[in-house]
C-alpha cells in the first residue's frame, strides 16, 4: 500500500494540472471588465448570469460573480449560466482553478474569501481609486444590487488568485482615474401627454409592465420601433406607446458617467437611497442643488450627484 501512495499523489497533481490547463488564459483587465457588467444587477442566491441591458433579469451571488468574472471553468455570455459549480467553501478550502496567496500580495482581479460554520462571502479586488481607497466588485446579499465600491475587510478573509493569468498582466494597483465629462451633444427628449402611461419591457402590449410615467414628465429617447419609443426609465430602459409622447426641446439632461450612481429622495447623502443609475444612461434635469441634479426616475422626482465627473450635462 505504501508503494501506491506516490502513484496516487502524482495522479492527483497531474489531475489538478490538467484542470488549470483547461481554463482560458485571461488578463486582469478582462476579469474587471467582466465584473463591471454585473454592477446594478440584483443579488440572486445560486445565480451566475445577468443582462447588462435589463437589470431586473437574472443576477448572481458572491461566488457566482467571481466564477463568471474569472471565466471558470470557461468563458460564457453574461446571460448564460455555467452551472454555478463552486461556492465560497470551494474557494476557501480547495485549489482547483485558483490558489491562495498572502493578503499583502493582492492585485486587481484577485478575490477575498472567508468561510465560517455559518456560511461565507467573497468579492473581487479592483485596485485603488484616486483617493487611495481599495475598491471592490461585490454581490453583497439578498435584496441588494451588485455593486462597485469600498468596504472593510476583516482579518478572517484570505486572498485567492486565479490560475492561468497571462504573463505581464499583473500591474501594480493604480488609482483609478476620475470619470471625464463627455462633450455636450444634442439628444431627443419626449414629454408624457397621457395622465398615466405604462412602461413595458418591449415594444408591444404583450411585454410585461415595469412601471408608469405621468403627464408632464420628460425622458430621454434611446430608439423607436414602429409605434413604440424606448426611454431611459430609471436604472434600465423601457418602452412606451408613442401616441402619448410629445417631442420637446429647450432643457438639459444629465448623462451618467460611472458604472453605478446612487439615486436618493433628496440632494444630500442623508436622504434615503431608492435606486441606482448607470453609464451611459441619460435623465432629464428638472432642478439643481449644488452638484445635485433633480431628475425623473421611474415616474418620481429623485436626486443624483453629478460632481467629480459622475455626470455631464447635455442640451436638448
TANOR-V248445 format. One record per backbone hydrogen bond with DSSP energy under -1.0 kcal/mol. CO is the residue of the C=O (numbers start at 0). NH is the residue of the N-H. Records with the same first field share a line. If there is no record, write none. Layout:
CO=NH / NH
This chain:
3=7
4=8
5=9
6=10
7=11
8=12
9=13
10=14
11=15
12=16
13=17
14=18
15=19
16=20
18=21
25=165
26=30
27=31
28=32
29=33
30=34
31=35
34=37
35=38
37=40
40=145
41=59
43=46
46=60
48=58
50=53
53=56
58=48
59=43
60=64
61=65
62=66
63=67
64=68
65=69
66=71
76=79
77=49
86=90
87=91
88=92
89=93
96=162
98=160
101=104
102=105
106=109
109=124
110=159
111=122
112=157
113=120
115=118
118=115
120=113
122=111
123=136
124=108
126=134
127=175
128=131
132=128
134=125
135=148
136=123
137=146
140=143
143=42
145=39
146=137
148=135
153=156
157=112
158=100
159=110
160=98
163=25
165=168
187=220
188=247
189=218
190=245
191=215
194=214
196=212
198=209 / 210
199=238
201=203
203=206
207=200
210=198
212=196
213=216
216=191
218=189
219=231
222=229
224=227
226=241
227=224
228=239
229=221
230=237
232=297
235=232 / 233
237=230
238=199
239=228
240=243
241=244
243=192
245=190
250=315
251=284
252=313
253=282
254=311
257=278
260=276
262=273 / 274
263=302
267=270
271=264
274=262
276=260
277=280
280=255
282=253
286=293
288=291
290=305
291=288
292=303
293=285
294=301
296=299
299=296
301=294
302=263
303=292
305=310
306=309
309=256
311=254
313=252
